[in-house]
Amino acid sequence: MVQNEALGYWPESILPSLQDSANVVSWGGEVYNSETGGRHTSTQMGSGHFPSEGLGKASYFRNLQYLAKPGKFVDPQGLITYATKPLCYNGDGGDVIDCIDIYKQPALSHPLLKNHTIQLNPPSLFPNGTNESSHQDDEVLQSWLLNEECPEGTIPILRTQAFNSSTPKSSPPFNGSDVEFTPASGHEYAITNLLDGQYYGAHAFLNVWSPLSVSGEISISQIWVVGDRDQARNKQTRFFIFWTGHGYKDGCYNLQCPGFVQVNRKFALGLPIKPVSTYNGKQVEIFISIYKHQSTGQWWRLTLQDQALGYWPDKILPSLRGSLDTISWGGEIFNSEAEGHHTSLTSTQMGSGHFPSEGYGKASYFRNIQYLASSGKFVDAQGLINYVTKPPCYNLIMNNKAPGFGTHFYYGGSGYSARCP
């Protein structure tokens, strides 16, 4: 019966186990996953939102009753709930997050990390001389944190992969020991660099945007840290990491291979971050810091509300066991040349999609650019060398120091346009 309309019935002769009464009644939801082993599905259940979100957001059953022997419907007592994957959370755009035992994460299957002891907390969140944490914008969140986080002893791992491993990787475009830049085919850059020094970390604030990308291309804002320099595709803005220990012969995005040891149970690498900045409106920032702790030798990445996300054990990064010799900050896009412009340009934007000459509130920026010196203190970067592959399309303007901004630059561009024909 639906909406008090009788639809029909099952004759008792075809249901022998129900000829007297039922001994089980269940209410709820089910999904079918066609993948072998029951993994990797973005199929939602109910409204696609979790029950903690309540009325108007989550699916529900109400006025549950069963028909008792006297012929009356009565409220059920002693209900037993059953959920097969209570730790499988849906994020934005169908992303699926699994809460995995911290000691069963991918990093620990790396052959060099056998019997590795996880350092659950860095000795200190920031080295000496760093006090930038007070400037954090607490509003920046991955949306699933509004209602969920993983239990103690587990970490969130994105099950659906937002980063396509077939996208060509590119190292910073440096050629040997000389100050010479050679961009990888299809990649455009607007970056600034510290070269030929001894660096032990880098950090900066950057405002977050959602630039247009076309034909599965990528647009990235990032910090590179490089030692021994002689050696995803999605329209949402996502926080990611990528590492390689041997000149792009190994390594991966996020936790797609063994290497990065995650210790944070709140943030899932690869998930969208929201909100983003608005043109001529509010600027939303994140703070990213990567540094080597001198006593442990581990490389820690810190971001978003001063949270320690994890580290790369020094065993898997042989070129970084001493110090860095190169640091780069800035933007990159990959052009697949799928649009067919005669000049092989692309409409994929960098940064905010606006040029650095437009300045604050309109262009993307990195501010308070610093590196970790051998003294154990972060100091302002000096002697930076800019590198821009196509200034009419994507550019970078280094500005003088300003209160609250320190060493900073604006960068980005629109890609294919009247200005970039």
C-alpha positions in Angstrom: 0.0 0.0 0.0 1.4 3.4 -1.0 -0.3 6.7 0.1 -3.4 4.6 1.2 -3.6 3.1 -2.3 -3.7 -0.7 -2.4 -1.3 -1.8 -5.2 -1.8 -5.6 -5.0 -0.6 -8.6 -3.0 1.7 -11.7 -3.0 -0.3 -15.0 -2.8 0.7 -17.0 0.3 1.4 -20.0 -1.8 4.6 -18.4 -3.3 5.9 -17.3 0.1 5.9 -20.5 2.3 8.1 -18.9 4.9 5.5 -16.2 5.6 2.4 -18.3 5.7 2.1 -17.8 9.4 4.1 -14.7 10.5 7.3 -12.8 9.9 10.0 -13.1 12.6 12.2 -10.2 11.3 11.2 -6.7 10.2 13.9 -4.2 8.9 13.7 -0.6 7.9 16.6 1.3 6.3 18.8 1.8 3.2 21.0 -0.3 1.0 23.4 0.3 -1.8 24.9 -2.2 -4.3 28.5 -1.9 -5.2 29.4 -3.7 -8.4 33.2 -3.5 -7.8 35.0 -6.7 -6.8 35.8 -6.8 -3.1 33.1 -4.2 -2.3 35.4 -1.2 -2.7 35.4 2.1 -4.6 31.9 3.3 -5.1 30.5 6.8 -5.0 26.9 5.7 -4.9 25.1 7.5 -2.2 22.5 6.2 0.3 19.4 8.2 1.1 19.9 11.9 0.5 23.7 11.5 0.3 24.0 13.3 3.6 24.7 11.8 7.0 22.0 11.2 9.7 23.7 13.7 12.1 22.6 16.5 9.7 18.9 15.9 10.7 15.6 17.1 9.3 15.7 18.7 5.8 19.2 17.3 5.0 19.3 13.6 5.9 16.9 10.8 4.8 14.6 9.4 7.5 11.9 6.8 8.3 9.3 8.0 10.8 6.4 6.5 12.7 7.9 3.0 12.6 5.3 0.4 13.6 4.5 -3.3 13.1 1.2 -5.2 13.0 0.8 -7.2 16.2 -1.3 -10.3 16.6 -4.5 -8.5 17.9 -4.6 -6.8 14.5 -3.2 -3.4 15.6 -0.1 -1.5 14.5 2.1 -0.8 17.5 5.4 1.0 18.1 8.5 -1.3 17.9 10.6 -1.8 21.0 14.1 -3.0 21.3 15.3 -2.1 17.8 18.7 -3.3 16.9 20.7 -1.1 14.4 23.1 -2.5 11.9 25.4 -0.5 9.7 28.0 -2.2 7.5 30.3 0.8 6.9 29.7 3.4 9.6 33.1 5.0 9.0 32.6 5.5 5.3 31.8 9.2 4.8 30.6 11.0 1.7 32.3 14.4 0.9 31.7 17.0 -1.8 31.0 15.8 -5.3 30.7 12.1 -4.4 34.1 11.9 -2.7 34.2 8.9 -0.3 36.4 8.9 2.8 37.4 5.8 4.7 38.7 6.0 8.3 41.7 3.7 8.3 43.7 2.5 11.3 46.7 4.8 11.4 49.1 1.8 11.6 47.5 0.3 8.4 48.0 3.4 6.2 49.7 3.0 2.8 53.0 4.6 3.9 53.9 1.7 6.2 54.0 -0.8 3.3 57.0 1.0 1.8 60.0 -1.4 2.0 62.2 1.3 3.6 59.6 1.9 6.4 59.5 -1.6 7.7 59.1 -1.4 11.5 58.8 2.4 11.3 57.6 4.0 14.5 55.0 6.7 13.7 55.8 10.1 15.3 52.2 11.0 16.3 53.2 14.6 17.1 56.1 16.7 15.9 58.4 18.0 18.7 56.8 21.5 18.0 54.3 22.7 15.4 56.7 25.5 14.4 60.4 25.9 14.7 62.0 28.8 16.6 61.0 32.2 15.5 57.7 31.2 13.8 54.6 32.9 15.2 52.4 33.1 12.1 49.8 30.8 13.5 47.8 33.7 14.9 47.0 34.8 11.4 45.2 31.6 10.4 41.7 31.8 8.9 39.7 29.3 10.8 36.9 29.5 8.3 38.8 27.3 5.7 37.5 23.8 6.1 37.0 20.6 4.2 33.2 20.5 4.3 32.9 17.0 5.8 34.4 18.4 9.0 31.2 20.3 9.6 29.6 17.0 10.7 32.2 14.3 10.8 35.8 13.4 11.7 37.6 10.1 12.1 37.8 8.4 15.5 41.0 8.5 17.5 43.6 6.1 16.2 42.4 6.4 12.5 43.1 8.8 9.6 40.8 9.8 6.7 41.8 8.6 3.3 40.1 9.6 0.1 38.8 6.5 -1.6 37.7 8.1 -4.9 40.8 9.6 -6.6 40.5 13.2 -7.6 44.0 13.2 -9.0 44.6 11.5 -12.3 48.0 9.8 -12.1 48.3 9.9 -15.9 48.7 13.7 -15.8 52.3 14.4 -16.8 54.4 15.3 -13.7 56.9 18.1 -13.9 59.8 19.0 -11.6 60.6 22.7 -11.2 62.0 23.8 -14.6 65.7 24.1 -13.6 68.5 22.9 -15.8 71.5 21.6 -13.9 73.5 23.8 -11.6 73.2 26.9 -13.8 70.4 29.5 -13.3 68.7 28.3 -16.5 65.0 27.4 -16.8 63.7 24.7 -19.1 59.9 24.1 -18.8 58.4 20.7 -19.3 56.3 20.3 -22.5 52.7 21.6 -22.0 53.5 23.2 -18.6 53.3 26.9 -18.0 54.7 28.6 -14.9 54.6 31.8 -12.9 56.9 31.2 -10.0 59.6 32.7 -7.8 62.6 30.8 -6.6 65.4 30.6 -4.1 68.4 28.8 -5.7 71.7 27.4 -4.6 71.4 27.8 -0.8 71.0 25.7 2.3 67.4 25.7 3.3 65.5 23.5 5.8 61.9 24.5 5.1 59.6 27.0 3.5 56.2 28.5 4.2 53.8 31.2 3.0 50.2 32.3 3.1 48.2 32.1 -0.1 44.6 33.1 -1.0 42.5 30.3 -2.3 40.5 30.5 -5.6 38.7 28.2 -8.0 40.2 28.9 -11.4 38.6 27.6 -14.6 40.2 24.5 -16.0 39.2 22.9 -19.3 39.5 19.6 -21.0 40.8 17.8 -17.9 43.7 20.2 -17.5 45.1 21.3 -14.2 45.9 24.6 -12.5 48.1 24.4 -9.4 49.4 26.8 -6.7 52.2 25.2 -4.9 55.5 25.3 -2.9 58.3 23.1 -4.2 61.2 22.1 -2.0 64.1 20.5 -4.0 67.3 18.9 -3.1 70.0 17.8 -5.6 68.4 19.5 -8.6 70.8 17.7 -11.0 68.7 14.8 -10.7 44.2 15.2 -10.9 41.8 16.5 -12.7 38.8 18.1 -11.1 37.0 21.4 -11.3 37.0 21.8 -7.5 39.8 23.5 -5.5 41.6 20.7 -3.6 44.5 20.6 -1.2 47.0 18.0 -2.3 50.6 16.8 -1.8 53.0 15.2 -4.3 56.4 13.8 -3.6 59.2 12.0 -5.4 62.5 10.8 -4.0 64.2 9.8 -7.2 63.5 12.3 -10.0 59.9 11.3 -10.7 60.8 7.6 -10.9 58.8 7.1 -7.7 56.3 9.1 -5.6 52.6 10.0 -6.0 49.8 12.3 -5.1 48.5 12.2 -1.5 48.4 8.7 -0.2 48.1 6.8 -3.5 51.4 5.0 -2.8 53.5 4.3 0.3 55.6 7.3 1.5 53.8 10.1 3.3 52.9 9.2 6.9 49.7 10.9 7.9 49.0 11.5 11.6 46.0 13.9 11.4 42.5 12.4 11.8 40.6 15.5 10.6 41.9 16.4 7.1 41.7 14.1 4.1 44.3 14.8 1.5 42.7 15.5 -1.9 39.3 16.7 -0.6 37.9 20.1 -1.8 38.6 23.1 0.5 35.9 25.7 1.0 35.1 28.6 0.9 37.3 30.2 -1.8 38.1 33.9 -2.4 35.7 36.1 -4.3 36.7 38.7 -6.8 36.8 42.2 -5.2 35.4 40.6 -2.1 36.6 38.5 0.9 40.0 36.8 0.5 40.2 33.3 2.0 43.7 32.1 2.9 45.5 29.0 3.8 48.9 28.8 5.5 51.3 26.0 4.3 54.6 25.2 6.0 57.1 22.4 5.2 60.1 22.1 7.3 62.8 19.6 8.5 63.0 19.1 12.2 66.7 19.1 12.9 66.6 16.4 15.7 64.4 13.9 13.9 65.3 14.5 10.3 61.6 14.2 9.2 60.0 16.6 6.8 56.7 17.9 8.2 53.9 19.6 6.3 51.6 21.9 8.2 48.5 23.5 6.9 45.0 24.8 7.8 44.5 25.9 11.3 48.0 25.0 12.3 47.3 21.3 12.0 50.2 18.9 11.6 49.2 16.6 8.8 52.1 14.2 8.7 55.7 13.8 7.4 57.9 12.1 4.9 60.5 9.9 6.6 64.0 10.8 5.6 64.7 7.3 4.3 62.5 7.8 1.2 63.9 11.3 0.4 67.7 10.7 0.0 68.3 14.1 -1.7 66.8 15.9 1.3 68.8 14.3 4.1 71.0 17.4 4.3 69.3 20.6 3.3 67.4 22.0 0.3 69.2 23.8 -2.4 66.0 25.2 -4.2 62.6 26.4 -3.1 59.9 27.7 -5.4 56.5 29.3 -4.8 53.9 30.0 -7.4 51.5 28.7 -10.0 51.6 26.1 -12.7 49.1 24.9 -15.3 49.2 21.9 -17.6 48.0 22.4 -21.2 46.9 19.3 -23.0 46.3 21.3 -26.2 42.8 19.8 -26.4 41.1 23.0 -27.4 42.8 23.2 -30.8 44.0 26.8 -30.7 46.5 27.4 -33.5 49.0 28.8 -30.9 48.6 25.7 -28.7 47.2 27.9 -25.9 44.6 27.0 -23.4 41.7 28.7 -21.6 42.7 27.1 -18.3 43.3 29.8 -15.7 46.1 30.2 -13.2 45.4 31.5 -9.7 42.3 33.7 -9.6 42.1 33.9 -13.4 43.1 37.5 -13.2 46.5 39.2 -13.8 48.8 40.2 -10.9 48.6 43.9 -11.9 45.0 43.9 -10.6 46.4 43.5 -7.0 44.7 42.6 -3.8 41.2 41.3 -3.8 41.4 40.4 -7.5 44.7 38.5 -8.1 46.1 35.5 -6.4 49.1 36.0 -4.1 51.7 34.4 -1.8 52.6 36.5 1.2 55.0 36.2 4.1 57.4 34.1 2.0 60.1 32.7 4.3 62.5 29.8 4.5 64.0 27.9 7.5 67.6 28.8 7.9 70.3 26.7 9.6 69.8 28.8 12.7 66.4 27.1 13.2 64.5 30.3 12.5 62.3 31.3 9.5 63.6 34.3 7.8 62.4 36.5 4.9 63.4 35.2 1.4 65.8 37.5 -0.4 67.4 37.3 -3.8 64.4 35.6 -5.3 64.6 34.9 -9.1 61.3 35.1 -11.0 60.5 32.7 -13.8 57.4 33.2 -16.1 57.0 31.1 -19.3 54.2 33.2 -21.0 53.8 36.7 -19.5 50.9 37.7 -21.8 48.9 34.7 -20.5 50.2 34.2 -16.9 52.4 36.6 -15.1 54.0 37.3 -11.7 54.8 40.6 -10.0 57.0 40.8 -6.9 56.0 43.6 -4.6 57.9 45.4 -1.9 57.4 44.4 1.7 54.2 45.6 3.3 52.8 45.4 6.8 51.3 42.0 7.4 52.4 40.8 3.9 56.2 40.7 4.2 57.9 39.4 1.1 55.0 38.7 -1.3 53.9 38.5 -4.9 50.8 38.4 -7.1 50.5 35.9 -9.9 48.1 34.3 -12.3 46.3 35.0 -15.6 43.4 34.1 -17.8 44.9 31.8 -20.3 43.7 32.1 -23.9 42.0 35.5 -24.4 42.4 38.8 -26.3 45.4 39.5 -24.2 46.8 36.0 -24.7 46.0 35.3 -28.3 
